[in-house]
Amino acid sequence: MASLKEEYSGREKAAMLLIALGPEKSARIFKHLREEEIEQLTLEIANIRTVSPQMKEKVLDEFYQVCLAQQYIAEGGISYAKQILEKALGSEKAIEVINKLTVSLQVRPFEFVRKTDASQLLNFIQNEHPQAIALILSYLKPNQAATVLASLPQDKQPDVARRIALMDRTSPDIIKEVERVLEKKLSALVTEDFTAVGGVDAIVDIINSVDRGTEKYIMETLEVEDTELAEEIKKKMFVFEDIITLDSRSIQRILREVDNNDLAIALKGSGDEVKNVVFANLSKRLSAMIQEDMEYMGPVRLRDVEDAQQKIVNVIRKLEEVGEIVISRGGGDEIIV
Protein backbone atom coordinates (compact mmCIF):
# COMPACT_ATOMS: atom_id res chain seq x y z
CA MET A 1 0.00 0.00 0.00
CA ALA A 2 1.35 3.44 -0.95
CA SER A 3 2.34 5.73 1.88
CA LEU A 4 0.44 8.95 2.60
CA LYS A 5 3.42 10.91 1.29
CA GLU A 6 3.34 9.17 -2.10
CA GLU A 7 -0.43 8.99 -2.37
CA TYR A 8 -1.38 12.66 -1.87
CA SER A 9 0.13 16.09 -2.46
CA GLY A 10 0.80 18.51 0.36
CA ARG A 11 -2.19 20.62 -0.65
CA GLU A 12 -4.50 17.59 -0.67
CA LYS A 13 -3.30 16.56 2.79
CA ALA A 14 -3.80 20.13 4.05
CA ALA A 15 -7.38 20.07 2.74
CA MET A 16 -8.05 16.71 4.40
CA LEU A 17 -6.58 18.02 7.65
CA LEU A 18 -8.96 21.01 7.59
CA ILE A 19 -11.90 18.69 6.93
CA ALA A 20 -10.81 16.47 9.82
CA LEU A 21 -10.45 19.45 12.17
CA GLY A 22 -13.96 20.70 11.43
CA PRO A 23 -15.33 24.11 10.33
CA GLU A 24 -14.68 26.06 13.54
CA LYS A 25 -10.98 25.21 13.87
CA SER A 26 -10.46 25.45 10.09
CA ALA A 27 -11.94 28.96 10.06
CA ARG A 28 -9.41 30.03 12.71
CA ILE A 29 -6.57 28.60 10.60
CA PHE A 30 -7.84 30.43 7.51
CA LYS A 31 -7.35 33.75 9.32
CA HIS A 32 -3.57 33.18 9.18
CA LEU A 33 -3.40 32.27 5.48
CA ARG A 34 -2.93 34.40 2.38
CA GLU A 35 -5.90 34.90 0.01
CA GLU A 36 -4.40 32.67 -2.70
CA GLU A 37 -3.78 29.90 -0.15
CA ILE A 38 -7.38 30.10 1.02
CA GLU A 39 -8.62 29.93 -2.57
CA GLN A 40 -6.45 26.90 -3.35
CA LEU A 41 -7.48 25.04 -0.21
CA THR A 42 -11.16 25.90 -0.68
CA LEU A 43 -11.04 24.45 -4.18
CA GLU A 44 -9.22 21.36 -2.90
CA ILE A 45 -11.76 20.86 -0.11
CA ALA A 46 -14.63 21.23 -2.57
CA ASN A 47 -13.15 18.45 -4.72
CA ILE A 48 -12.86 15.99 -1.81
CA ARG A 49 -16.04 13.99 -1.43
CA THR A 50 -15.25 12.06 1.74
CA VAL A 51 -12.34 11.40 4.06
CA SER A 52 -12.31 7.86 5.44
CA PRO A 53 -11.64 7.32 9.16
CA GLN A 54 -8.34 5.61 8.24
CA MET A 55 -7.22 8.55 6.08
CA LYS A 56 -8.30 11.04 8.73
CA GLU A 57 -6.15 9.19 11.28
CA LYS A 58 -3.13 9.16 8.92
CA VAL A 59 -3.38 12.90 8.18
CA LEU A 60 -3.80 13.84 11.84
CA ASP A 61 -0.90 11.58 12.80
CA GLU A 62 1.40 13.20 10.22
CA PHE A 63 0.33 16.67 11.36
CA TYR A 64 1.04 15.71 14.98
CA GLN A 65 4.51 14.40 14.08
CA VAL A 66 5.40 17.63 12.26
CA CYS A 67 4.15 19.77 15.19
CA LEU A 68 6.14 17.62 17.61
CA ALA A 69 9.29 17.98 15.49
CA GLN A 70 8.84 21.74 15.30
CA GLN A 71 8.61 21.89 19.09
CA TYR A 72 11.81 19.84 19.46
CA ILE A 73 13.62 22.10 16.99
CA ALA A 74 12.54 25.17 18.98
CA GLU A 75 13.80 23.55 22.20
CA GLY A 76 17.16 22.26 21.06
CA GLY A 77 17.71 22.63 17.32
CA ILE A 78 17.72 20.18 14.40
CA SER A 79 20.12 17.65 15.92
CA TYR A 80 18.12 17.42 19.13
CA ALA A 81 14.86 17.01 17.22
CA LYS A 82 16.34 14.29 15.02
CA GLN A 83 17.70 12.42 18.04
CA ILE A 84 14.34 12.45 19.87
CA LEU A 85 12.32 11.57 16.77
CA GLU A 86 14.61 8.68 15.90
CA LYS A 87 13.87 7.12 19.28
CA ALA A 88 10.13 7.65 18.84
CA LEU A 89 9.62 7.01 15.12
CA GLY A 90 12.74 5.30 13.82
CA SER A 91 15.57 6.76 11.73
CA GLU A 92 13.85 6.79 8.33
CA LYS A 93 10.61 8.37 9.59
CA ALA A 94 12.51 10.93 11.66
CA ILE A 95 14.49 12.13 8.63
CA GLU A 96 11.28 12.35 6.59
CA VAL A 97 9.59 14.54 9.23
CA ILE A 98 12.66 16.78 9.65
CA ASN A 99 12.89 17.24 5.87
CA LYS A 100 9.27 18.35 5.75
CA LEU A 101 10.02 21.02 8.30
CA THR A 102 13.21 22.35 6.73
CA VAL A 103 11.72 22.45 3.22
CA SER A 104 7.97 22.91 3.57
CA LEU A 105 7.70 24.84 6.82
CA GLN A 106 10.96 26.74 6.37
CA VAL A 107 12.70 26.67 9.74
CA ARG A 108 13.58 30.28 10.37
CA PRO A 109 17.21 31.40 10.22
CA PHE A 110 19.07 32.93 13.19
CA GLU A 111 17.78 30.25 15.58
CA PHE A 112 20.87 30.77 17.73
CA VAL A 113 20.12 34.50 17.99
CA ARG A 114 16.68 33.93 19.52
CA LYS A 115 18.33 31.88 22.29
CA THR A 116 20.92 34.56 23.08
CA ASP A 117 20.58 37.02 25.95
CA ALA A 118 19.65 40.48 24.63
CA SER A 119 22.65 42.22 26.26
CA GLN A 120 25.07 39.71 24.73
CA LEU A 121 23.33 40.04 21.39
CA LEU A 122 23.69 43.82 21.52
CA ASN A 123 27.47 43.49 21.90
CA PHE A 124 27.42 41.02 19.06
CA ILE A 125 25.60 43.15 16.47
CA GLN A 126 25.79 46.83 17.44
CA ASN A 127 28.71 47.51 15.09
CA GLU A 128 27.05 45.79 12.12
CA HIS A 129 25.51 47.75 9.24
CA PRO A 130 21.98 49.04 10.10
CA GLN A 131 20.50 46.85 7.35
CA ALA A 132 22.09 43.73 8.89
CA ILE A 133 20.82 44.74 12.33
CA ALA A 134 17.33 45.29 10.89
CA LEU A 135 17.39 41.84 9.28
CA ILE A 136 18.44 40.14 12.52
CA LEU A 137 15.88 42.02 14.66
CA SER A 138 13.14 41.04 12.22
CA TYR A 139 13.68 37.40 13.14
CA LEU A 140 13.60 37.98 16.91
CA LYS A 141 10.64 37.91 19.25
CA PRO A 142 9.23 41.47 19.60
CA ASN A 143 10.24 41.88 23.26
CA GLN A 144 13.80 40.66 22.53
CA ALA A 145 14.10 42.93 19.47
CA ALA A 146 12.69 45.84 21.50
CA THR A 147 15.40 45.46 24.16
CA VAL A 148 18.14 45.50 21.52
CA LEU A 149 16.60 48.40 19.58
CA ALA A 150 16.25 50.52 22.72
CA SER A 151 19.90 49.82 23.63
CA LEU A 152 21.36 50.81 20.26
CA PRO A 153 22.99 54.24 19.92
CA GLN A 154 20.15 56.73 19.65
CA ASP A 155 21.13 57.94 16.18
CA LYS A 156 20.83 54.37 14.87
CA GLN A 157 17.39 53.59 16.31
CA PRO A 158 15.15 55.39 13.76
CA ASP A 159 17.30 54.17 10.85
CA VAL A 160 17.03 50.53 11.96
CA ALA A 161 13.29 50.89 12.68
CA ARG A 162 12.72 52.36 9.22
CA ARG A 163 14.68 49.58 7.55
CA ILE A 164 12.60 46.92 9.36
CA ALA A 165 9.36 48.62 8.33
CA LEU A 166 10.40 48.86 4.67
CA MET A 167 11.81 45.34 4.52
CA ASP A 168 9.75 42.98 2.37
CA ARG A 169 11.49 39.87 1.06
CA THR A 170 15.10 38.99 1.65
CA SER A 171 17.16 36.78 -0.62
CA PRO A 172 18.39 33.59 1.03
CA ASP A 173 21.89 34.47 -0.22
CA ILE A 174 21.85 37.66 1.86
CA ILE A 175 20.58 35.78 4.91
CA LYS A 176 23.34 33.22 4.48
CA GLU A 177 25.95 35.97 4.20
CA VAL A 178 24.76 37.68 7.40
CA GLU A 179 24.79 34.33 9.19
CA ARG A 180 28.28 33.67 7.87
CA VAL A 181 29.49 37.02 9.21
CA LEU A 182 27.97 36.11 12.57
CA GLU A 183 29.96 32.87 12.37
CA LYS A 184 26.92 30.65 12.70
CA LYS A 185 26.21 27.89 10.24
CA LEU A 186 22.44 27.76 9.88
CA SER A 187 22.35 28.19 6.11
CA ALA A 188 21.19 24.58 5.66
CA LEU A 189 17.87 25.59 7.19
CA VAL A 190 17.21 28.31 4.61
CA THR A 191 15.32 27.21 1.51
CA GLU A 192 15.74 28.68 -1.94
CA ASP A 193 12.36 30.42 -1.65
CA PHE A 194 12.54 34.09 -0.77
CA THR A 195 11.62 34.52 2.88
CA ALA A 196 9.11 37.18 3.87
CA VAL A 197 10.38 39.10 6.90
CA GLY A 198 10.13 42.56 8.40
CA GLY A 199 7.50 45.03 7.25
CA VAL A 200 5.35 47.53 9.11
CA ASP A 201 3.72 44.88 11.31
CA ALA A 202 7.15 43.71 12.49
CA ILE A 203 8.32 47.17 13.52
CA VAL A 204 4.94 47.89 15.15
CA ASP A 205 5.35 44.80 17.36
CA ILE A 206 8.86 45.92 18.28
CA ILE A 207 8.01 49.58 18.95
CA ASN A 208 4.99 48.53 21.04
CA SER A 209 7.46 46.67 23.28
CA VAL A 210 10.10 49.39 23.73
CA ASP A 211 10.01 52.02 26.46
CA ARG A 212 8.06 55.22 25.85
CA GLY A 213 11.19 57.37 25.46
CA THR A 214 12.65 55.20 22.70
CA GLU A 215 9.27 54.98 20.97
CA LYS A 216 8.86 58.76 21.05
CA TYR A 217 12.34 59.43 19.68
CA ILE A 218 11.95 56.90 16.83
CA MET A 219 8.48 58.13 15.87
CA GLU A 220 9.44 61.83 15.99
CA THR A 221 12.45 61.14 13.76
CA LEU A 222 10.41 59.08 11.29
CA GLU A 223 7.74 61.80 11.15
CA VAL A 224 10.41 64.15 9.82
CA GLU A 225 12.16 61.67 7.50
CA ASP A 226 9.17 59.64 6.24
CA THR A 227 5.77 61.09 7.19
CA GLU A 228 3.69 58.45 5.39
CA LEU A 229 5.53 55.56 7.02
CA ALA A 230 5.24 57.19 10.45
CA GLU A 231 1.47 57.55 10.00
CA GLU A 232 1.13 53.94 8.85
CA ILE A 233 3.05 52.73 11.91
CA LYS A 234 1.02 54.93 14.29
CA LYS A 235 -2.27 53.54 12.97
CA LYS A 236 -1.20 50.01 13.88
CA MET A 237 0.64 50.62 17.11
CA PHE A 238 -2.37 50.31 19.43
CA VAL A 239 -5.30 48.47 17.91
CA PHE A 240 -8.81 48.77 19.31
CA GLU A 241 -8.80 45.23 20.75
CA ASP A 242 -5.83 46.22 22.96
CA ILE A 243 -8.27 48.17 25.13
CA ILE A 244 -8.66 44.98 27.20
CA THR A 245 -5.05 45.40 28.40
CA LEU A 246 -5.81 48.77 30.03
CA ASP A 247 -6.83 49.26 33.66
CA SER A 248 -10.44 50.17 34.52
CA ARG A 249 -9.61 53.77 35.43
CA SER A 250 -7.97 54.36 32.02
CA ILE A 251 -10.86 52.72 30.15
CA GLN A 252 -13.40 54.87 31.99
CA ARG A 253 -11.35 58.01 31.18
CA ILE A 254 -11.24 57.02 27.49
CA LEU A 255 -14.97 56.29 27.30
CA ARG A 256 -15.78 59.80 28.60
CA GLU A 257 -14.12 61.20 25.46
CA VAL A 258 -15.75 58.80 22.99
CA ASP A 259 -18.91 59.51 20.99
CA ASN A 260 -21.58 56.93 21.92
CA ASN A 261 -22.47 56.28 18.28
CA ASP A 262 -18.81 55.62 17.42
CA LEU A 263 -18.59 53.27 20.40
CA ALA A 264 -21.68 51.31 19.31
CA ILE A 265 -20.34 50.90 15.76
CA ALA A 266 -16.84 49.97 17.01
CA LEU A 267 -18.25 47.31 19.35
CA LYS A 268 -20.47 45.93 16.60
CA GLY A 269 -17.39 44.37 15.02
CA SER A 270 -15.66 43.34 18.26
CA GLY A 271 -15.35 40.07 20.13
CA ASP A 272 -17.16 39.29 23.37
CA GLU A 273 -14.05 39.95 25.50
CA VAL A 274 -13.77 43.54 24.27
CA LYS A 275 -17.52 44.14 24.65
CA ASN A 276 -17.54 42.75 28.20
CA VAL A 277 -14.62 44.95 29.26
CA VAL A 278 -16.20 48.09 27.78
CA PHE A 279 -19.69 47.45 29.19
CA ALA A 280 -18.18 46.70 32.61
CA ASN A 281 -16.75 50.23 32.63
CA LEU A 282 -19.98 52.01 31.64
CA SER A 283 -22.96 52.82 33.81
CA LYS A 284 -25.80 50.29 33.60
CA ARG A 285 -28.03 52.84 31.87
CA LEU A 286 -25.44 53.81 29.24
CA SER A 287 -24.41 50.18 28.71
CA ALA A 288 -28.04 49.18 28.08
CA MET A 289 -28.54 52.13 25.71
CA ILE A 290 -25.45 51.28 23.60
CA GLN A 291 -26.39 47.59 23.46
CA GLU A 292 -29.85 48.61 22.27
CA ASP A 293 -28.31 50.88 19.61
CA MET A 294 -26.12 48.00 18.42
CA GLU A 295 -29.12 45.69 18.21
CA TYR A 296 -31.24 48.07 16.16
CA MET A 297 -28.59 49.55 13.85
CA GLY A 298 -28.57 46.40 11.68
CA PRO A 299 -25.61 45.31 9.52
CA VAL A 300 -22.64 47.68 9.51
CA ARG A 301 -19.93 47.95 6.85
CA LEU A 302 -16.51 46.73 7.93
CA ARG A 303 -15.03 50.04 6.82
CA ASP A 304 -17.36 51.94 9.17
CA VAL A 305 -16.44 49.63 12.06
CA GLU A 306 -12.71 50.13 11.39
CA ASP A 307 -13.16 53.93 11.13
CA ALA A 308 -15.02 54.05 14.45
CA GLN A 309 -12.40 51.87 16.13
CA GLN A 310 -9.60 54.08 14.77
CA LYS A 311 -11.30 57.19 16.19
CA ILE A 312 -11.27 55.56 19.62
CA VAL A 313 -7.62 54.50 19.21
CA ASN A 314 -6.78 58.12 18.33
CA VAL A 315 -8.45 59.23 21.58
CA ILE A 316 -6.41 56.64 23.51
CA ARG A 317 -3.12 57.80 22.01
CA LYS A 318 -3.99 61.47 22.62
CA LEU A 319 -4.76 60.78 26.29
CA GLU A 320 -1.51 58.88 26.62
CA GLU A 321 0.43 61.75 25.05
CA VAL A 322 -0.84 64.19 27.72
CA GLY A 323 -0.21 61.65 30.49
CA GLU A 324 -3.83 61.03 31.50
CA ILE A 325 -3.60 57.29 30.89
CA VAL A 326 -0.69 54.84 30.80
CA ILE A 327 -0.21 52.12 28.20
CA SER A 328 2.11 49.58 29.82
CA ARG A 329 5.13 48.71 27.67
CA GLY A 330 8.48 46.98 28.16
CA GLY A 331 11.76 48.62 29.03
CA GLY A 332 11.02 49.96 32.50
CA ASP A 333 7.40 51.02 31.97
CA GLU A 334 6.19 49.11 35.03
CA ILE A 335 3.45 51.00 36.86
CA ILE A 336 3.94 51.95 40.53
CA VAL A 337 0.76 52.44 42.55
C-alpha positions as CSV (number, residue, x, y, z in Angstrom):
1,M,0.0,0.0,0.0
2,A,1.4,3.4,-0.9
3,S,2.3,5.7,1.9
4,L,0.4,9.0,2.6
5,K,3.4,10.9,1.3
6,E,3.3,9.2,-2.1
7,E,-0.4,9.0,-2.4
8,Y,-1.4,12.7,-1.9
9,S,0.1,16.1,-2.5
10,G,0.8,18.5,0.4
11,R,-2.2,20.6,-0.7
12,E,-4.5,17.6,-0.7
13,K,-3.3,16.6,2.8
14,A,-3.8,20.1,4.1
15,A,-7.4,20.1,2.7
16,M,-8.0,16.7,4.4
17,L,-6.6,18.0,7.6
18,L,-9.0,21.0,7.6
19,I,-11.9,18.7,6.9
20,A,-10.8,16.5,9.8
21,L,-10.4,19.4,12.2
22,G,-14.0,20.7,11.4
23,P,-15.3,24.1,10.3
24,E,-14.7,26.1,13.5
25,K,-11.0,25.2,13.9
26,S,-10.5,25.5,10.1
27,A,-11.9,29.0,10.1
28,R,-9.4,30.0,12.7
29,I,-6.6,28.6,10.6
30,F,-7.8,30.4,7.5
31,K,-7.4,33.7,9.3
32,H,-3.6,33.2,9.2
33,L,-3.4,32.3,5.5
34,R,-2.9,34.4,2.4
35,E,-5.9,34.9,0.0
36,E,-4.4,32.7,-2.7
37,E,-3.8,29.9,-0.1
38,I,-7.4,30.1,1.0
39,E,-8.6,29.9,-2.6
40,Q,-6.4,26.9,-3.3
41,L,-7.5,25.0,-0.2
42,T,-11.2,25.9,-0.7
43,L,-11.0,24.4,-4.2
44,E,-9.2,21.4,-2.9
45,I,-11.8,20.9,-0.1
46,A,-14.6,21.2,-2.6
47,N,-13.1,18.4,-4.7
48,I,-12.9,16.0,-1.8
49,R,-16.0,14.0,-1.4
50,T,-15.3,12.1,1.7
51,V,-12.3,11.4,4.1
52,S,-12.3,7.9,5.4
53,P,-11.6,7.3,9.2
54,Q,-8.3,5.6,8.2
55,M,-7.2,8.5,6.1
56,K,-8.3,11.0,8.7
57,E,-6.1,9.2,11.3
58,K,-3.1,9.2,8.9
59,V,-3.4,12.9,8.2
60,L,-3.8,13.8,11.8
61,D,-0.9,11.6,12.8
62,E,1.4,13.2,10.2
63,F,0.3,16.7,11.4
64,Y,1.0,15.7,15.0
65,Q,4.5,14.4,14.1
66,V,5.4,17.6,12.3
67,C,4.2,19.8,15.2
68,L,6.1,17.6,17.6
69,A,9.3,18.0,15.5
70,Q,8.8,21.7,15.3
71,Q,8.6,21.9,19.1
72,Y,11.8,19.8,19.5
73,I,13.6,22.1,17.0
74,A,12.5,25.2,19.0
75,E,13.8,23.5,22.2
76,G,17.2,22.3,21.1
77,G,17.7,22.6,17.3
78,I,17.7,20.2,14.4
79,S,20.1,17.6,15.9
80,Y,18.1,17.4,19.1
81,A,14.9,17.0,17.2
82,K,16.3,14.3,15.0
83,Q,17.7,12.4,18.0
84,I,14.3,12.4,19.9
85,L,12.3,11.6,16.8
86,E,14.6,8.7,15.9
87,K,13.9,7.1,19.3
88,A,10.1,7.6,18.8
89,L,9.6,7.0,15.1
90,G,12.7,5.3,13.8
91,S,15.6,6.8,11.7
92,E,13.8,6.8,8.3
93,K,10.6,8.4,9.6
94,A,12.5,10.9,11.7
95,I,14.5,12.1,8.6
96,E,11.3,12.4,6.6
97,V,9.6,14.5,9.2
98,I,12.7,16.8,9.6
99,N,12.9,17.2,5.9
100,K,9.3,18.4,5.7
101,L,10.0,21.0,8.3
102,T,13.2,22.3,6.7
103,V,11.7,22.5,3.2
104,S,8.0,22.9,3.6
105,L,7.7,24.8,6.8
106,Q,11.0,26.7,6.4
107,V,12.7,26.7,9.7
108,R,13.6,30.3,10.4
109,P,17.2,31.4,10.2
110,F,19.1,32.9,13.2
111,E,17.8,30.2,15.6
112,F,20.9,30.8,17.7
113,V,20.1,34.5,18.0
114,R,16.7,33.9,19.5
115,K,18.3,31.9,22.3
116,T,20.9,34.6,23.1
117,D,20.6,37.0,25.9
118,A,19.6,40.5,24.6
119,S,22.6,42.2,26.3
120,Q,25.1,39.7,24.7
121,L,23.3,40.0,21.4
122,L,23.7,43.8,21.5
123,N,27.5,43.5,21.9
124,F,27.4,41.0,19.1
125,I,25.6,43.2,16.5
126,Q,25.8,46.8,17.4
127,N,28.7,47.5,15.1
128,E,27.1,45.8,12.1
129,H,25.5,47.8,9.2
130,P,22.0,49.0,10.1
131,Q,20.5,46.8,7.4
132,A,22.1,43.7,8.9
133,I,20.8,44.7,12.3
134,A,17.3,45.3,10.9
135,L,17.4,41.8,9.3
136,I,18.4,40.1,12.5
137,L,15.9,42.0,14.7
138,S,13.1,41.0,12.2
139,Y,13.7,37.4,13.1
140,L,13.6,38.0,16.9
141,K,10.6,37.9,19.3
142,P,9.2,41.5,19.6
143,N,10.2,41.9,23.3
144,Q,13.8,40.7,22.5
145,A,14.1,42.9,19.5
146,A,12.7,45.8,21.5
147,T,15.4,45.5,24.2
148,V,18.1,45.5,21.5
149,L,16.6,48.4,19.6
150,A,16.2,50.5,22.7
151,S,19.9,49.8,23.6
152,L,21.4,50.8,20.3
153,P,23.0,54.2,19.9
154,Q,20.1,56.7,19.6
155,D,21.1,57.9,16.2
156,K,20.8,54.4,14.9
157,Q,17.4,53.6,16.3
158,P,15.1,55.4,13.8
159,D,17.3,54.2,10.9
160,V,17.0,50.5,12.0
161,A,13.3,50.9,12.7
162,R,12.7,52.4,9.2
163,R,14.7,49.6,7.5
164,I,12.6,46.9,9.4
165,A,9.4,48.6,8.3
166,L,10.4,48.9,4.7
167,M,11.8,45.3,4.5
168,D,9.8,43.0,2.4
169,R,11.5,39.9,1.1
170,T,15.1,39.0,1.6
171,S,17.2,36.8,-0.6
172,P,18.4,33.6,1.0
173,D,21.9,34.5,-0.2
174,I,21.9,37.7,1.9
175,I,20.6,35.8,4.9
176,K,23.3,33.2,4.5
177,E,25.9,36.0,4.2
178,V,24.8,37.7,7.4
179,E,24.8,34.3,9.2
180,R,28.3,33.7,7.9
181,V,29.5,37.0,9.2
182,L,28.0,36.1,12.6
183,E,30.0,32.9,12.4
184,K,26.9,30.6,12.7
185,K,26.2,27.9,10.2
186,L,22.4,27.8,9.9
187,S,22.4,28.2,6.1
188,A,21.2,24.6,5.7
189,L,17.9,25.6,7.2
190,V,17.2,28.3,4.6
191,T,15.3,27.2,1.5
192,E,15.7,28.7,-1.9
193,D,12.4,30.4,-1.6
194,F,12.5,34.1,-0.8
195,T,11.6,34.5,2.9
196,A,9.1,37.2,3.9
197,V,10.4,39.1,6.9
198,G,10.1,42.6,8.4
199,G,7.5,45.0,7.2
200,V,5.3,47.5,9.1
201,D,3.7,44.9,11.3
202,A,7.1,43.7,12.5
203,I,8.3,47.2,13.5
204,V,4.9,47.9,15.2
205,D,5.3,44.8,17.4
206,I,8.9,45.9,18.3
207,I,8.0,49.6,18.9
208,N,5.0,48.5,21.0
209,S,7.5,46.7,23.3
210,V,10.1,49.4,23.7
211,D,10.0,52.0,26.5
212,R,8.1,55.2,25.9
213,G,11.2,57.4,25.5
214,T,12.6,55.2,22.7
215,E,9.3,55.0,21.0
216,K,8.9,58.8,21.0
217,Y,12.3,59.4,19.7
218,I,11.9,56.9,16.8
219,M,8.5,58.1,15.9
220,E,9.4,61.8,16.0
221,T,12.4,61.1,13.8
222,L,10.4,59.1,11.3
223,E,7.7,61.8,11.2
224,V,10.4,64.2,9.8
225,E,12.2,61.7,7.5
226,D,9.2,59.6,6.2
227,T,5.8,61.1,7.2
228,E,3.7,58.4,5.4
229,L,5.5,55.6,7.0
230,A,5.2,57.2,10.5
231,E,1.5,57.6,10.0
232,E,1.1,53.9,8.8
233,I,3.0,52.7,11.9
234,K,1.0,54.9,14.3
235,K,-2.3,53.5,13.0
236,K,-1.2,50.0,13.9
237,M,0.6,50.6,17.1
238,F,-2.4,50.3,19.4
239,V,-5.3,48.5,17.9
240,F,-8.8,48.8,19.3
241,E,-8.8,45.2,20.7
242,D,-5.8,46.2,23.0
243,I,-8.3,48.2,25.1
244,I,-8.7,45.0,27.2
245,T,-5.1,45.4,28.4
246,L,-5.8,48.8,30.0
247,D,-6.8,49.3,33.7
248,S,-10.4,50.2,34.5
249,R,-9.6,53.8,35.4
250,S,-8.0,54.4,32.0
251,I,-10.9,52.7,30.2
252,Q,-13.4,54.9,32.0
253,R,-11.4,58.0,31.2
254,I,-11.2,57.0,27.5
255,L,-15.0,56.3,27.3
256,R,-15.8,59.8,28.6
257,E,-14.1,61.2,25.5
258,V,-15.7,58.8,23.0
259,D,-18.9,59.5,21.0
260,N,-21.6,56.9,21.9
261,N,-22.5,56.3,18.3
262,D,-18.8,55.6,17.4
263,L,-18.6,53.3,20.4
264,A,-21.7,51.3,19.3
265,I,-20.3,50.9,15.8
266,A,-16.8,50.0,17.0
267,L,-18.2,47.3,19.3
268,K,-20.5,45.9,16.6
269,G,-17.4,44.4,15.0
270,S,-15.7,43.3,18.3
271,G,-15.4,40.1,20.1
272,D,-17.2,39.3,23.4
273,E,-14.1,39.9,25.5
274,V,-13.8,43.5,24.3
275,K,-17.5,44.1,24.7
276,N,-17.5,42.7,28.2
277,V,-14.6,45.0,29.3
278,V,-16.2,48.1,27.8
279,F,-19.7,47.4,29.2
280,A,-18.2,46.7,32.6
281,N,-16.8,50.2,32.6
282,L,-20.0,52.0,31.6
283,S,-23.0,52.8,33.8
284,K,-25.8,50.3,33.6
285,R,-28.0,52.8,31.9
286,L,-25.4,53.8,29.2
287,S,-24.4,50.2,28.7
288,A,-28.0,49.2,28.1
289,M,-28.5,52.1,25.7
290,I,-25.5,51.3,23.6
291,Q,-26.4,47.6,23.5
292,E,-29.8,48.6,22.3
293,D,-28.3,50.9,19.6
294,M,-26.1,48.0,18.4
295,E,-29.1,45.7,18.2
296,Y,-31.2,48.1,16.2
297,M,-28.6,49.5,13.8
298,G,-28.6,46.4,11.7
299,P,-25.6,45.3,9.5
300,V,-22.6,47.7,9.5
301,R,-19.9,47.9,6.8
302,L,-16.5,46.7,7.9
303,R,-15.0,50.0,6.8
304,D,-17.4,51.9,9.2
305,V,-16.4,49.6,12.1
306,E,-12.7,50.1,11.4
307,D,-13.2,53.9,11.1
308,A,-15.0,54.0,14.5
309,Q,-12.4,51.9,16.1
310,Q,-9.6,54.1,14.8
311,K,-11.3,57.2,16.2
312,I,-11.3,55.6,19.6
313,V,-7.6,54.5,19.2
314,N,-6.8,58.1,18.3
315,V,-8.5,59.2,21.6
316,I,-6.4,56.6,23.5
317,R,-3.1,57.8,22.0
318,K,-4.0,61.5,22.6
319,L,-4.8,60.8,26.3
320,E,-1.5,58.9,26.6
321,E,0.4,61.8,25.1
322,V,-0.8,64.2,27.7
323,G,-0.2,61.6,30.5
324,E,-3.8,61.0,31.5
325,I,-3.6,57.3,30.9
326,V,-0.7,54.8,30.8
327,I,-0.2,52.1,28.2
328,S,2.1,49.6,29.8
329,R,5.1,48.7,27.7
330,G,8.5,47.0,28.2
331,G,11.8,48.6,29.0
332,G,11.0,50.0,32.5
333,D,7.4,51.0,32.0
334,E,6.2,49.1,35.0
335,I,3.5,51.0,36.9
336,I,3.9,51.9,40.5
337,V,0.8,52.4,42.6
